[in-house]
Amino acid sequence: YATSCLLPQARFEESRRELHLARELEPLSLVIGTTWGLGLLLERRLDEAIEEFAKVVAMDKNFGMAHFFLGQAYSLRGMFGEAVRESQISAELNARSSESLAVLGWAYSQAGQPGEASKILEDLRQQSLSTYVSPVLLAQVVLGLGEKQDALDYLDQAQQSRAVDLVWLKVRPAFDHLRLPLIHISEPTR
């Protein structure tokens, strides 16, 4: 509930309550620890998110989900070398899934390595010839490369195909540049 419903809606306080309960029930759960960090990341509480993901990685260095989000937190924090490193680890641990490749491509673009980001974009396009790759993921990489119109075109394709990951658009850091203006993500008023 916290992850699939509350976080995509930027309902962070409610999500924390649910995740707090989950942590009480399963204090050593890698997934719950990573999801707690995800909430912090989506709130742009980057230092706290990095700390949380690092705790999970310390418990299991092969838990790809923690590396996946840790790379994004480092990228937003401007720690580009660390972002690329963690995103590379995530891609390898997650069998070069389309999601992990998109985050790696975005990390490369943020780190000022457009050639590497373009290679990842091509990898994703090749992957899409034999398996589903969400257009949202392609939009993420091209947006990182500064190609806003291409990103919007991919997002239009995602909307037409009803890509499920569109629900994350409101809070996903890679799309901050498309929201006008993003000063602070706040809880919805009731």
Salt bridges, closest charged atoms under 4 A:
GLU13 OE2 - ARG17 NH1 3.38
GLU14 OE1 - ARG11 NH2 2.75
GLU14 OE2 - ARG190 NH2 2.34
GLU24 OE2 - HIS20 NE2 2.95
GLU43 OE2 - ARG16 NH1 2.44
GLU43 OE2 - ARG45 NH1 3.40
ASP47 OD1 - ARG77 NE 2.58
GLU48 OE1 - ARG45 NH2 2.72
GLU51 OE2 - LYS55 NZ 3.92
GLU52 OE2 - ARG23 NH2 2.56
GLU52 OE1 - LYS55 NZ 3.99
GLU86 OE1 - HIS67 ND1 2.42
GLU86 OE2 - ARG85 NH2 3.12
GLU92 OE2 - ARG96 NH1 3.48
GLU116 OE2 - LYS119 NZ 3.24
ASP123 OD2 - ARG96 NH2 3.08
ASP176 OD1 - ARG44 NH2 2.62
ASP176 OD1 - ARG179 NH2 2.20
